[in-house]
Amino acid sequence: MCGISGIWSIDGRGDALRARAAVIRDSIAHRGPDDAGEWEETTCGLVLGQRRLSILDLSPLGHQPMVSASGRYVVVFNGEIYNHLRIRAELPDVAFRGTSDTETLLAAIERWGLEGALSRFVGMFAIALWDREARTLQLVRDRLGIKPLYWGRTTRGDLLFGSELRALRTHPEFDTTIDREALTAYFETSCVPAPLSIHRAARKLEPGTILTFRAPQRDPQATRYWRVEDVAHDGLRDPLRDSEPEILERIEETLRDAVRLRLLSDVPLGAFLSGGIDSSLVVAIAQELSSAPLRTYSIGSTDAAYDESAFASEVARRLGTRHTALTVRDAEAREIVPQLASIYDEPFADSSQIPTFLVSRLARNDVTVALSGDGGDELFGGYNRYLWAPRLARVQSVPRAARRVAAAALELLPTSAWDSIHAHLSPPLPPVRLVGDKLHKGARVLRTGSIDEMYAALRRQWWPSPVLDVLTPDEAVHAGRTFDAAHALMLRDAAAYLPDDILTKVDRASMAVALEARVPILDHRVVELAWRVPMRMKIRDGKGKWALRELLAKRLPRDVFERPKTGFSVPVGAWLRGPLRDWAESLLDAKSLESAGLDARLVRARWQAHQEGAADAGLALWDVLAFAAWQREIERGVRAEARDPFARSSA
């Protein structure tokens, strides 16, 4: 695990180029504090750099950049090849010098070529491979997009790449102009989706993609070696036809092997444990495979509506893990807010970024690797929108005029009024956060005419967009007629929401404190199997993740984990009316909003309504604030230094 970077200059050579490459490399030192390396191809102005977080083979034999045994290939590599020992068994004639998976990666490429090696890898990775014979640079991202990789060019044509956008920004000739299409997309999804980046001069490498460069100034050739869209179509065309017990056994065996591979480590390893189904199942399997109590970590809140730490502690007690739970006061959580723009390095507005960073910092006190339960919702039907999708799809058959009337009726009362009504009726109504916001979102769904429009309405916080001269990005994922409504939404989440939001959140939060997060449920073998599992084993009796629930019930009593889904969030709305009000007000002045190309009148009206209690616009305002805070960082000239926000907690 590490941070990788590089520069391919059109005419630079020697000391000046190496010095520039070192600045780029060290801008992401927080991703790899244990070692630093660089390698130069002196004949063409290429320098590869790496900052290392040592996980496998802690000796100098794991140092990068690494040259293959034949001398043909040079690689910098961020991530893990979990099955590298199995791959070594397929290469009995290779004399390996060390025990790192980087050396295995190079040997596999020499034997089978890049695409042949990738087809065998089980892992998460971002790779930069220089072929000295073919004179090509290839950038590669793992199948699901677990590890990030950005690339771009300077104003004069030098090629840059790095694990984070800050690496590219360190170059004085990198154009930091904001991409208006990316800004538009950001306000639709609360993150910047690949292949866009917030800067016009840079792009994110998409999951499952190889980019081949033959010269720094020439456009690359893109190859998709794996696509979740293809996996989804193939899976629905060829569903599993075994009995339910047989299918459950197959899921369990595949997930068990995924967890087993991710326990390989030469440094201390633990796991995040929220007490929910996904993390509890991953921890339960990991504990079964471990010879000693597994270290587990959870974050609690003093606000009971956002606190699941008691559930996590009970799961830990029953599984016999060595659990650490930290209750964070609101004031401590809010202290992180001004640091988020630097930690995430690009506008990013999923407010669960705060507890994700806090639990990562907590775990890093003891371990260097942590297992995470991410992916279960997207693969096994865990989100409420999947439960509602069939009904919403049927509603679209109702004449649009009638739906508009119903939508208008829902919008007659402000969100705050709906919240008050629900509070008075609960119980017997179940507790639901932001019920007014959900009803207003439902009103927008009623006005939609397709799955694409429905998905956008469910995801967006702003309607209309606050971006002036708004652009419309192309729709990247099309489910087609072979997909039912629930699977169509699951595919959109797996292809975009998962890599662009969830995995970005986990990567930046964990790597900010030099912690490697591993996600067993997103083993591509689990993903491919999940898309063959019948929907009845995902959603049943009004609940999602039926198959995972059944597997967990073999290990824990149902009353320990069967409860309404609450999510991993913080009370943003209340904070913006109270202790974060001054911070937010400093970012939302009309002149600053207008200079950023935002509709100041619309944003200020939303802010005022929120302050007066007419609506809870906390999540929508968080989108604007995350962008404004990031822009202020750029304007202040904050580049890529390692900073105090990345210091480990003593908690």
C-alpha positions as MATLAB code, in Angstrom:
seq = 'MCGISGIWSIDGRGDALRARAAVIRDSIAHRGPDDAGEWEETTCGLVLGQRRLSILDLSPLGHQPMVSASGRYVVVFNGEIYNHLRIRAELPDVAFRGTSDTETLLAAIERWGLEGALSRFVGMFAIALWDREARTLQLVRDRLGIKPLYWGRTTRGDLLFGSELRALRTHPEFDTTIDREALTAYFETSCVPAPLSIHRAARKLEPGTILTFRAPQRDPQATRYWRVEDVAHDGLRDPLRDSEPEILERIEETLRDAVRLRLLSDVPLGAFLSGGIDSSLVVAIAQELSSAPLRTYSIGSTDAAYDESAFASEVARRLGTRHTALTVRDAEAREIVPQLASIYDEPFADSSQIPTFLVSRLARNDVTVALSGDGGDELFGGYNRYLWAPRLARVQSVPRAARRVAAAALELLPTSAWDSIHAHLSPPLPPVRLVGDKLHKGARVLRTGSIDEMYAALRRQWWPSPVLDVLTPDEAVHAGRTFDAAHALMLRDAAAYLPDDILTKVDRASMAVALEARVPILDHRVVELAWRVPMRMKIRDGKGKWALRELLAKRLPRDVFERPKTGFSVPVGAWLRGPLRDWAESLLDAKSLESAGLDARLVRARWQAHQEGAADAGLALWDVLAFAAWQREIERGVRAEARDPFARSSA';
ca = [
       0.000    0.000    0.000;
       1.367    3.383   -0.881;
       1.086    6.455   -3.015;
       2.408    6.414   -6.572;
       3.290    9.262   -8.903;
       5.231   10.118  -12.013;
       6.137   12.652  -14.655;
       6.946   12.093  -18.315;
       8.482   15.302  -19.584;
       8.583   16.297  -23.248;
      12.087   17.727  -22.879;
      13.147   17.700  -19.202;
      16.152   15.735  -18.015;
      18.559   15.391  -15.112;
      18.559   17.013  -11.692;
      15.762   19.513  -12.325;
      13.365   16.806  -13.488;
      14.237   14.524  -10.578;
      13.738   17.379   -8.132;
      10.321   18.122   -9.609;
       9.397   14.411   -9.468;
      10.439   14.270   -5.803;
       8.116   17.173   -4.945;
       5.244   15.414   -6.715;
       6.020   12.144   -4.929;
       6.368   13.655   -1.462;
       3.120   15.590   -1.760;
       1.410   12.270   -0.949;
       3.844   11.222    1.777;
       0.938   10.612    4.174;
      -0.017    7.603    2.041;
       3.389    6.030    2.502;
       5.481    7.210    5.469;
       7.802    4.193    5.605;
       9.936    4.603    2.471;
      10.418    6.702   -0.657;
      11.840    5.782   -4.044;
      12.231    7.012   -7.593;
      13.453    5.630  -10.913;
      14.386    7.574  -14.033;
      14.444    6.528  -17.676;
      17.207    8.922  -18.658;
      16.652    8.545  -22.397;
      13.132    9.985  -22.437;
      12.470   12.151  -19.381;
      10.329    9.688  -17.405;
      10.528    9.514  -13.609;
       8.431    7.124  -11.505;
       7.965    7.776   -7.789;
       6.549    5.943   -4.808;
       5.852    6.528   -1.124;
       5.601    3.211    0.674;
       3.419    1.968    3.501;
       5.069   -1.379    4.228;
       2.566   -4.228    4.542;
       4.164   -7.290    2.880;
       7.936   -7.861    2.975;
       9.063   -5.051    5.244;
      12.660   -5.447    4.076;
      14.392   -3.376    1.359;
      13.476   -6.179   -1.086;
       9.988   -4.680   -1.204;
      11.271   -1.232   -2.203;
       9.703    0.522   -5.190;
      10.009    1.458   -7.981;
      10.899   -2.152   -8.768;
      12.537   -3.518  -11.914;
      11.539   -6.947  -13.251;
      14.020   -9.821  -13.286;
      14.618   -9.422  -17.033;
      15.026   -5.662  -16.741;
      12.230   -5.030  -19.244;
       9.552   -3.693  -16.871;
       9.605   -1.058  -14.123;
       6.612   -0.625  -11.828;
       5.185    1.534   -9.094;
       2.195   -0.083   -7.491;
      -0.382    0.983   -4.904;
      -2.507   -1.739   -3.346;
      -2.342   -5.454   -2.688;
      -2.415   -8.620   -4.789;
      -4.019  -10.840   -2.171;
      -3.537  -14.107   -4.044;
       0.096  -13.467   -4.895;
       1.289  -16.590   -3.054;
      -1.049  -18.706   -5.197;
       0.308  -16.990   -8.302;
       3.841  -17.793   -7.179;
       2.834  -21.447   -7.025;
       2.032  -21.177  -10.748;
       5.564  -19.877  -11.373;
       7.770  -22.619   -9.833;
      10.670  -21.805  -12.142;
      10.942  -18.166  -11.004;
      13.660  -17.454   -8.432;
      12.034  -14.823   -6.229;
      14.365  -12.678   -4.136;
      11.845  -11.421   -1.553;
       8.288  -12.005   -0.420;
       6.505   -8.889   -1.700;
       3.461   -8.998   -3.973;
       5.134   -6.343   -6.157;
       7.765   -8.855   -7.206;
       4.994  -11.389   -7.899;
       3.137   -8.803   -9.991;
       6.192   -8.228  -12.193;
       6.871  -11.936  -12.613;
       3.238  -12.507  -13.623;
       3.411   -9.727  -16.213;
       6.624  -11.151  -17.655;
       5.018  -14.587  -17.949;
       1.489  -13.769  -19.142;
       1.575  -10.142  -20.266;
      -0.286   -7.326  -18.516;
      -3.864   -8.359  -19.348;
      -3.121  -12.024  -18.699;
      -1.694  -11.132  -15.289;
      -4.610   -8.843  -14.438;
      -7.077  -11.640  -15.158;
      -5.349  -13.714  -12.452;
      -5.034  -10.992   -9.812;
      -7.374  -10.870   -6.837;
      -6.760   -7.496   -5.296;
      -7.025   -3.737   -5.207;
      -4.470   -1.750   -7.136;
      -3.369    1.278   -9.074;
      -0.348    0.454  -11.245;
       2.051    2.423  -13.411;
       4.079    0.083  -15.633;
       6.921    1.215  -17.875;
       7.841   -1.193  -20.688;
      11.435   -0.351  -21.598;
      11.297   -2.466  -24.745;
       7.995   -1.165  -26.167;
       8.596    2.349  -24.746;
       5.085    2.528  -23.334;
       3.702    3.697  -20.009;
       0.553    1.880  -18.865;
      -1.679    3.087  -16.057;
      -4.039    0.502  -14.543;
      -6.860    0.665  -12.003;
      -8.446   -2.302  -10.239;
     -11.787   -3.743  -11.298;
     -14.027   -2.004   -8.744;
     -12.084    1.243   -8.371;
     -10.915    0.642   -4.802;
      -7.608    2.439   -5.358;
      -7.505    5.863   -7.047;
      -5.347    7.145   -9.891;
      -5.363   10.602  -11.533;
      -3.565   11.693  -14.670;
      -3.238   14.936  -16.591;
      -0.900   17.258  -18.443;
       0.858   20.528  -17.811;
       0.213   23.516  -20.040;
       3.247   22.612  -22.137;
       2.418   18.912  -22.485;
       4.260   17.026  -19.727;
       2.314   13.971  -18.544;
       1.631   13.733  -14.795;
      -0.022   11.034  -12.701;
      -0.576   10.377   -9.014;
      -2.681    8.642   -6.393;
      -4.238   11.946   -5.403;
      -5.019   15.116   -7.297;
      -2.690   17.132   -5.075;
       0.287   15.392   -6.695;
      -0.576   16.944  -10.065;
      -1.265   20.364   -8.548;
       2.255   20.631   -7.177;
       3.557   21.190  -10.705;
       3.726   24.961  -11.372;
       2.501   24.465  -14.951;
      -0.588   22.454  -14.045;
      -3.758   24.374  -14.902;
      -6.117   24.401  -11.905;
      -9.104   25.766  -13.864;
     -12.324   24.188  -12.616;
     -14.090   21.841  -15.018;
     -17.678   23.094  -15.267;
     -18.976   19.685  -16.315;
     -17.352   18.165  -13.235;
     -18.865   20.872  -11.031;
     -22.304   20.176  -12.472;
     -21.861   16.446  -11.858;
     -20.643   17.119   -8.320;
     -23.890   18.853   -7.405;
     -25.818   15.883   -8.789;
     -23.929   13.210   -6.833;
     -22.077   15.004   -3.957;
     -18.787   13.784   -5.433;
     -16.881   14.144   -8.705;
     -17.505   11.019  -10.829;
     -14.839    9.364  -12.969;
     -13.472   10.006  -15.500;
     -13.941   13.666  -14.548;
     -11.864   15.558  -12.026;
     -12.608   18.972  -10.588;
      -9.706   20.348  -12.667;
     -10.106   20.572  -16.426;
      -6.478   19.491  -16.930;
      -6.835   16.162  -15.093;
      -8.858   12.979  -15.291;
      -9.524   10.004  -13.035;
      -8.707    6.603  -14.440;
     -11.937    4.601  -14.513;
     -12.225    1.225  -12.736;
     -11.123   -1.832  -14.708;
      -9.192    0.281  -17.210;
      -5.716    0.264  -18.790;
      -4.416    3.494  -20.344;
      -1.451    3.060  -22.694;
       0.749    6.101  -23.420;
       3.343    6.021  -26.205;
       4.444    9.629  -25.733;
       3.619   12.212  -23.057;
       1.741   14.560  -25.374;
      -0.183   11.904  -27.342;
      -3.673   10.741  -26.394;
      -3.642    7.351  -24.678;
      -5.315    4.156  -25.822;
      -7.961    2.972  -23.316;
      -8.742   -0.714  -22.732;
     -11.495   -1.902  -20.376;
     -10.389   -5.310  -19.106;
     -13.336   -5.670  -16.660;
     -16.687   -3.878  -16.425;
     -19.314   -4.279  -13.724;
     -21.934   -3.556  -16.406;
     -20.812   -6.658  -18.331;
     -20.759   -8.710  -15.134;
     -24.306   -7.587  -14.302;
     -25.666   -8.438  -17.753;
     -23.932  -11.824  -17.781;
     -25.129  -12.599  -14.265;
     -28.771  -11.835  -14.992;
     -28.632  -13.866  -18.194;
     -27.190  -16.842  -16.327;
     -28.624  -16.821  -12.779;
     -27.837  -19.524  -10.263;
     -30.451  -22.271  -10.413;
     -29.315  -24.281   -7.382;
     -31.374  -24.595   -4.225;
     -31.216  -21.721   -1.743;
     -29.066  -23.684    0.758;
     -26.623  -24.499   -2.044;
     -26.459  -20.868   -3.161;
     -25.910  -19.711    0.431;
     -23.088  -22.218    0.792;
     -21.478  -20.939   -2.412;
     -21.697  -17.320   -1.253;
     -20.224  -18.286    2.106;
     -17.316  -20.219    0.578;
     -16.459  -17.378   -1.802;
     -16.688  -14.707    0.893;
     -14.716  -16.854    3.317;
     -11.878  -17.179    0.810;
     -12.008  -13.437    0.146;
     -11.587  -12.739    3.860;
      -8.872  -15.396    4.211;
      -6.762  -13.786    1.487;
      -7.118  -10.360    3.093;
      -5.741  -11.569    6.414;
      -2.276  -11.871    4.839;
      -0.124   -9.183    6.429;
       3.322   -8.661    7.926;
       1.977   -5.856   10.149;
      -0.818   -5.684   12.772;
      -4.328   -6.124   11.332;
      -7.803   -5.288   12.630;
     -11.299   -4.454   11.385;
     -13.929   -1.733   11.447;
     -17.070   -2.917   13.245;
     -20.206   -0.777   13.078;
     -22.484   -3.529   14.360;
     -24.319   -3.645   11.028;
     -24.771   -6.753    8.919;
     -21.847   -6.297    6.519;
     -19.075   -5.432    8.952;
     -20.359   -7.983   11.493;
     -20.263  -10.775    8.902;
     -16.761   -9.834    7.737;
     -15.525   -9.702   11.342;
     -17.237  -12.990   12.235;
     -15.559  -14.815    9.358;
     -12.204  -13.155   10.045;
     -12.398  -14.188   13.706;
     -13.150  -17.783   12.695;
     -10.022  -17.767   10.541;
      -7.803  -16.115   13.177;
      -5.861  -17.871   15.900;
      -6.066  -14.897   18.275;
      -8.765  -12.311   19.080;
      -9.144   -9.874   16.198;
      -8.843   -6.174   17.007;
     -12.057   -4.314   16.128;
     -12.937   -0.617   16.219;
     -16.081    1.477   16.348;
     -17.002    5.125   16.820;
     -19.926    6.201   18.979;
     -21.744    9.499   19.338;
     -23.261   11.314   22.294;
     -26.312   11.856   20.055;
     -28.410    8.709   20.502;
     -29.974    9.094   17.035;
     -26.539    8.622   15.436;
     -24.986    6.151   17.876;
     -24.654    2.440   17.055;
     -21.637    1.769   19.258;
     -23.625   -0.353   21.718;
     -24.596   -2.716   18.893;
     -20.964   -2.952   17.770;
     -19.803   -3.698   21.316;
     -22.391   -6.452   21.685;
     -21.335   -8.042   18.387;
     -17.688   -7.846   19.476;
     -18.491   -9.462   22.836;
     -20.297  -12.368   21.246;
     -17.624  -12.914   18.590;
     -14.770  -12.614   21.087;
     -12.872   -9.792   19.416;
     -10.585   -7.339   21.161;
     -12.793   -4.295   20.761;
     -12.049   -0.586   21.088;
     -14.971    1.825   21.049;
     -14.518    5.582   21.185;
     -17.425    7.886   21.941;
     -16.782   11.135   20.127;
     -18.404   14.315   21.360;
     -19.853   16.623   18.761;
     -17.147   19.181   19.459;
     -14.416   16.637   18.663;
     -16.111   15.597   15.427;
     -16.603   19.206   14.373;
     -12.894   19.881   14.832;
     -12.304   17.683   11.800;
     -14.561   19.740    9.519;
     -12.054   22.489    8.575;
      -9.523   19.770    7.685;
     -11.777   17.818    5.308;
     -10.934   19.858    2.214;
      -7.266   18.974    2.623;
      -7.902   15.337    3.532;
     -10.225   14.685    0.566;
      -8.307   16.913   -1.873;
     -11.305   17.343   -4.183;
     -14.872   18.500   -3.500;
     -16.521   15.639   -1.613;
     -19.723   15.949    0.410;
     -20.648   12.586    1.898;
     -20.897   13.673    5.539;
     -20.077   10.150    6.745;
     -16.526   11.136    5.786;
     -16.201   12.472    9.332;
     -16.859    9.251   11.316;
     -14.936    7.283    8.658;
     -11.866    9.429    9.293;
     -12.320    9.194   13.066;
     -12.572    5.390   13.114;
      -9.544    5.168   10.794;
      -7.522    7.381   13.107;
      -8.632    5.320   16.094;
      -7.624    2.027   14.465;
      -4.249    3.411   13.357;
      -3.165    3.657   16.986;
      -2.810   -0.146   17.006;
      -2.905   -1.557   13.474;
      -1.728   -0.770    9.949;
      -4.425   -2.773    8.117;
      -8.190   -2.783    8.728;
     -10.922   -4.872    7.119;
     -14.100   -3.023    6.122;
     -17.604   -4.234    5.283;
     -18.243   -1.915    2.332;
     -20.023   -3.325   -0.726;
     -22.756   -5.434    0.833;
     -25.507   -2.880    0.223;
     -24.749   -2.433   -3.479;
     -24.369   -6.156   -4.206;
     -27.077   -7.674   -2.023;
     -29.831   -5.043   -2.052;
     -29.258   -3.145    1.174;
     -30.474    0.360    0.357;
     -34.094    1.423    0.829;
     -34.253    2.675   -2.757;
     -34.008   -0.926   -3.962;
     -37.012   -1.877   -1.835;
     -39.039    0.997   -3.235;
     -37.821    0.729   -6.838;
     -40.495   -1.720   -8.098;
     -43.303    0.383   -6.616;
     -41.820    3.597   -7.983;
     -41.446    1.989  -11.394;
     -45.120    1.017  -11.327;
     -46.088    4.539  -10.272;
     -44.491    5.821  -13.474;
     -47.262    4.080  -15.411;
     -49.716    6.543  -13.833;
     -50.337    9.561  -16.080;
     -47.742   12.239  -15.442;
     -50.397   14.885  -14.799;
     -51.783   12.869  -11.882;
     -48.310   12.301  -10.504;
     -47.592   16.018  -10.643;
     -50.688   16.683   -8.554;
     -49.560   14.130   -5.953;
     -46.060   15.619   -5.940;
     -47.447   19.112   -5.406;
     -49.500   17.824   -2.474;
     -46.367   16.420   -0.800;
     -44.632   19.744   -1.294;
     -47.474   21.828    0.184;
     -45.908   21.410    3.623;
     -42.247   22.301    4.204;
     -39.908   19.531    5.265;
     -39.878   20.832    8.850;
     -43.669   20.429    9.068;
     -43.495   16.834    7.867;
     -40.752   16.182   10.452;
     -42.996   17.577   13.215;
     -45.994   15.510   12.110;
     -43.885   12.360   12.031;
     -42.460   13.107   15.473;
     -45.963   13.445   16.935;
     -47.014   10.141   15.365;
     -43.922    8.178   16.433;
     -44.651    5.710   17.899;
     -46.512    3.878   16.395;
     -44.705    5.077   13.257;
     -41.088    3.837   13.172;
     -38.310    6.401   13.792;
     -37.020    7.870   10.521;
     -34.512   10.697   10.195;
     -35.270   13.619    7.850;
     -38.694   12.269    6.906;
     -39.660   15.611    5.357;
     -36.624   15.586    3.127;
     -37.480   12.037    2.042;
     -41.078   12.998    1.213;
     -39.924   15.969   -0.856;
     -37.463   13.699   -2.633;
     -40.354   11.318   -3.274;
     -42.225   14.208   -4.848;
     -39.379   14.705   -7.293;
     -39.412   10.986   -8.083;
     -43.127   11.229   -8.909;
     -42.274   13.715  -11.650;
     -39.712   11.444  -13.325;
     -40.273    9.463  -16.508;
     -37.461    6.898  -16.543;
     -35.117    4.847  -14.358;
     -32.313    7.318  -15.104;
     -34.418   10.273  -13.947;
     -35.581    8.328  -10.893;
     -32.013    7.527   -9.890;
     -30.958   11.155  -10.294;
     -33.892   12.318   -8.176;
     -32.983    9.873   -5.406;
     -29.323   10.911   -5.362;
     -29.451   14.686   -5.802;
     -29.631   17.147   -2.921;
     -30.113   20.192   -5.175;
     -33.119   20.687   -7.389;
     -32.601   22.883   -9.371;
     -28.814   22.852   -9.543;
     -26.986   25.794   -7.929;
     -24.474   25.814  -10.813;
     -24.990   28.717  -13.215;
     -25.058   27.765  -16.908;
     -25.516   24.173  -15.770;
     -24.225   21.460  -18.084;
     -25.652   17.976  -18.504;
     -23.078   15.164  -18.266;
     -23.624   12.094  -20.417;
     -25.311    9.176  -18.693;
     -22.577    6.564  -18.298;
     -24.602    3.532  -17.212;
     -27.588    2.145  -19.082;
     -29.235   -0.938  -17.648;
     -31.344   -1.860  -20.641;
     -34.594   -3.796  -20.730;
     -33.085   -6.935  -19.231;
     -32.970   -5.253  -15.805;
     -35.799   -4.909  -13.320;
     -36.025   -1.583  -11.453;
     -34.158   -2.723   -8.330;
     -31.290   -4.295  -10.280;
     -31.104   -1.199  -12.489;
     -30.507    0.998   -9.442;
     -28.036   -1.520   -7.995;
     -26.024   -1.413  -11.219;
     -25.870    2.386  -11.166;
     -24.637    2.261   -7.589;
     -22.030   -0.423   -8.304;
     -20.699    1.402  -11.366;
     -20.641    4.951   -9.981;
     -21.766    5.553   -6.387;
     -19.548    2.792   -5.028;
     -16.192    3.870   -6.570;
     -16.839    7.625   -6.721;
     -18.350    8.062   -3.260;
     -18.024    5.090   -0.897;
     -14.567    3.883   -1.911;
     -13.206    7.415   -2.298;
     -14.408    8.174    1.224;
     -12.722    5.100    2.683;
      -9.493    5.541    0.723;
      -8.914    9.196    1.662;
      -9.960    8.755    5.289;
      -7.762    5.710    5.861;
      -4.747    6.821    3.848;
      -4.759   10.231    5.546;
      -3.503    8.360    8.616;
      -1.476    5.743    6.665;
      -3.957    2.914    7.285;
      -4.684    0.284    4.643;
      -8.410   -0.517    4.357;
      -9.339   -3.855    2.763;
     -12.849   -4.638    1.474;
     -13.461   -8.428    1.229;
     -17.053   -8.138   -0.024;
     -15.686   -6.336   -3.102;
     -13.486   -9.245   -4.097;
     -14.373   -9.449   -7.806;
     -15.285  -13.127   -7.393;
     -17.906  -12.158   -4.799;
     -19.167   -9.421   -7.119;
     -19.491  -11.780  -10.086;
     -21.283  -14.343   -7.936;
     -23.634  -11.763   -6.402;
     -24.934  -10.745   -9.819;
     -25.980  -14.368  -10.416;
     -27.860  -14.607   -7.098;
     -31.660  -14.408   -7.600;
     -33.326  -11.222   -6.357;
     -35.466  -13.228   -3.936;
     -32.250  -13.996   -2.021;
     -31.332  -10.328   -1.858;
     -34.659   -8.682   -1.001;
     -37.298  -10.623    0.923;
     -40.089   -9.731    3.338;
     -39.407   -6.015    2.930;
     -35.728   -6.313    3.900;
     -32.525   -6.220    1.899;
     -29.420   -8.416    2.124;
     -31.403  -11.566    2.907;
     -28.512  -13.871    1.974;
     -26.022  -12.006    4.158;
     -28.518  -11.996    7.037;
     -28.852  -15.780    6.762;
     -25.080  -16.240    6.838;
     -24.739  -13.943    9.842;
     -27.580  -15.729   11.653;
     -25.362  -18.843   11.705;
     -22.924  -16.859   13.843;
     -25.014  -14.407   15.882;
     -28.553  -14.323   17.310;
     -30.841  -12.356   15.008;
     -31.845   -9.884   17.717;
     -28.228   -8.686   17.803;
     -28.246   -7.417   14.213;
     -31.879   -7.277   13.034;
     -32.742   -3.577   13.333;
     -33.542   -0.654   11.015;
     -30.651    0.625    8.923;
     -29.381    3.967   10.260;
     -26.225    4.606    8.268;
     -22.895    6.101    9.292;
     -23.639    9.805    9.592;
     -23.498   12.974   11.690;
     -26.068   15.681   12.577;
     -24.940   18.141    9.908;
     -28.193   20.094    9.896;
     -28.052   20.827   13.627;
     -24.369   21.741   13.467;
     -25.014   24.294   10.719;
     -27.620   26.009   12.876;
     -25.297   25.987   15.870;
     -21.537   25.545   16.302;
     -20.676   25.440   12.578;
     -22.814   28.423   11.659;
     -19.983   30.983   11.648;
     -17.683   28.666    9.672;
     -20.415   28.085    7.107;
     -21.374   31.759    6.924;
     -17.771   32.641    6.092;
     -17.933   30.353    3.052;
     -21.380   31.346    1.817;
     -21.061   35.074    1.202;
     -22.721   36.047   -2.062;
     -19.588   37.397   -3.736;
     -17.632   34.182   -3.174;
     -20.505   32.040   -4.428;
     -20.894   34.124   -7.575;
     -17.161   34.059   -8.296;
     -17.345   30.258   -8.133;
     -20.121   30.229  -10.724;
     -22.883   29.345   -8.273;
     -26.340   30.844   -7.963;
     -25.815   32.934   -4.836;
     -29.491   33.869   -4.537;
     -30.590   30.218   -4.597;
     -27.938   29.099   -2.095;
     -28.555   31.992    0.288;
     -32.309   31.335    0.195;
     -31.697   27.684    1.107;
     -29.351   28.769    3.892;
     -31.909   31.210    5.269;
     -34.701   28.615    5.192;
     -32.454   26.201    7.045;
     -31.585   28.745    9.722;
     -35.245   29.633   10.227;
     -36.196   25.962   10.568;
     -38.481   25.982    7.542;
     -36.471   23.090    6.068;
     -33.597   20.826    6.969;
     -31.227   21.633    4.120;
     -28.149   20.380    5.935;
     -27.104   17.813    3.341;
     -27.687   20.159    0.407;
     -25.741   22.941    2.092;
     -22.968   20.468    2.887;
     -22.472   20.061   -0.878;
     -21.898   23.802   -1.267;
     -19.742   24.076    1.839;
     -17.489   21.156    0.848;
     -16.893   22.770   -2.545;
     -16.390   26.249   -1.091;
     -13.952   24.973    1.552;
     -11.982   23.088   -1.079;
     -11.844   26.153   -3.331;
     -10.586   28.277   -0.442;
      -7.795   25.769    0.128;
      -6.750   26.099   -3.507;
      -6.914   29.876   -3.447;
      -4.741   29.953   -0.351;
      -2.128   27.997   -2.247;
      -2.364   24.881   -0.118;
      -0.662   22.227   -2.172;
       0.379   18.819   -0.941;
       2.357   19.129    2.259;
       1.856   16.501    4.958;
      -0.045   18.434    7.632;
      -1.163   18.151   11.220;
      -4.622   16.821   10.216;
      -2.855   13.587    9.325;
      -1.263   13.175   12.739;
      -2.310   10.082   14.659;
      -4.672   10.434   17.564;
      -3.612    9.518   21.058;
      -7.154    8.367   21.817;
];
